[in-house]
C-alpha cells in the first residue's frame, strides 16, 4: 500500500504578530497581545483621520471655481490609477473627448497627486524626475523666446 504525503499548510510555521512582538521586545504573550491591540487601535484611528483629510481635500477642490471641471475629475481618476474602471486608455484620448489639452489633464494628475499624496506613478513622472523635466521645459521656453 502506497501512502501519499499529507498536505501541510505553508502558514503553519509562521510566527504571528504577537509572537514577533514577544521576540522583538522580550515580553510575554499577554503583554505582547496588549501592545498589538494598542497599535491596531491607533493605526485604525490614524487611517480614519487620513481618509477624512483626503475626502476634505477632494471635496474642497471640487467646490472651487474651475474652467474645466471634467479635466479636474479625470485628473483625479488618472492620479489614483483608476483609468481601467472608466475605460480611459490615455490622457490624450480623454483630452480629445472633453476638448482640452493633454497637458491640462497631466497638470491635474500631478496637482491631485501632490494634494492628496498619492504614490501611483502609472500616468506621471516620479518625484525625482519632475525637477529634471521642469528645468528642461524652462530651458526650451527660454530658447524659443530668444529666437
Helices and strands as residue ranges (DSSP letters): G 10-13, H 17-25, H 29-63, H 69-79, H 91-98, H 102-115, H 127-146
